[in-house]
Amino acid sequence: MAASRYWMVSLPVQNSASHLWSRLQESISKRSFDTPLYRFNVPNLRVGTLDSLLSLSDDLLKSNNFIEGVSHKIRRQIDDLEKASGVDGGALTVDGVPVDSYLTRFVWDEAKFPTMSPLREIVDSVHGEVAKIEDDMKVRAAEYNTVRSQLNAINRKQTGSLAVRDLSDLVKPDDIITSEHLVTLLAVVPKYSQKDWLSSYETLATYVVPRSSKKLHEDNEYALYTVTLFKKIADHFRTSAREKGFQIRDFEYSPEAQEGRKEELQKLMQDLENMRSSLLQWCYASYGEVFSSWMHFCAVRVFAESILRYGLPPSFLSVVLAPSTKAEKKVRTILSELCGDSSNSFWTSEEESGFAGLGGETETYPYVSFTINIV
């Protein structure tokens, strides 16, 4: 089962990167064998000036939080859409590769992000691309949610209590009497007040047709009754009924209107399904784009923070680990032991340099470390 939380770490190289990699593999194998470990290949990026690196470091955590947040938004949207459609789309992919495999076998895309570009330019490019995807997602999700809200409103009318639901499917043509002088009203009566209704409806106004009330439907709260009376006293009857706790629902029987509502419902359901399918496919593709951009950003981040911590020329080993919670302390000890005393070769102390916590961790370690939360 793929991990959902990884550490991205860089260690200072004293002799050779391959020697340090072997030592790390050996230590993890002996002392925390259940911790997956992968080498993360960071290309030779353009260092620039120390001032530019310091300036960039101020924005790295903020940009990472934004990019990570967008990836999580898309993933949550995918989960919601799959749940709504009752299907499981399976593992997410990036360029056809499972997400965790893309991370642990990362290869820099030179065509998309030329390594000779300034680091600031690469970071801004990644941030801008992800921001466009987020804006697009907001528009698409809003359109989908609008149709879903319309459909939910119709469904509430179909399935709500008799006080609010659409009554057209409960009333038949022969339930309604409409003539020049007579009219049939629909009364919503509290379930436990039906005896009161039956004993009093004929006296709520003059010119009520005796024994004209018939029960059409009953739910958990109310019962629906008809009552026939003269049109001229309909308003007076409504008022009297309301005073007794009975609700007279406005209703006009129209087969054409009922058929129109059915067609509207079917169209909305089809529109929603089409939009759901389209949005889901877009989310699959966009998640891959965002995740790919995020991993390129992480490569820039680990490179910049390693230079700031270890100095020039670039000489560090970057790796990805996925320790279990119970193994975290043991793995931290292994990583610290492998750092030796070289981690402060550029600055004598973090306090003097002002460098502390660029990785965004709550603790500071003698090596670069930050967490990647996939979900």
Secondary structure as UniProt FT lines:
FT   STRAND          5..12
FT   HELIX           17..31
FT   TURN            33..34
FT   STRAND          37..39
FT   HELIX           50..85
FT   STRAND          93..94
FT   TURN            95..96
FT   STRAND          97..98
FT   HELIX           99..104
FT   TURN            110..112
FT   TURN            115..116
FT   HELIX           119..159
FT   TURN            162..164
FT   TURN            168..170
FT   HELIX           173..175
FT   STRAND          182..190
FT   HELIX           191..193
FT   HELIX           194..200
FT   HELIX           201..203
FT   TURN            206..207
FT   TURN            210..211
FT   STRAND          214..218
FT   STRAND          222..230
FT   HELIX           231..233
FT   HELIX           234..243
FT   TURN            244..245
FT   STRAND          247..249
FT   HELIX           255..310
FT   STRAND          316..321
FT   HELIX           325..327
FT   HELIX           328..339
FT   TURN            340..341
FT   HELIX           342..344
FT   HELIX           350..353
FT   TURN            358..359
FT   STRAND          368..373
//
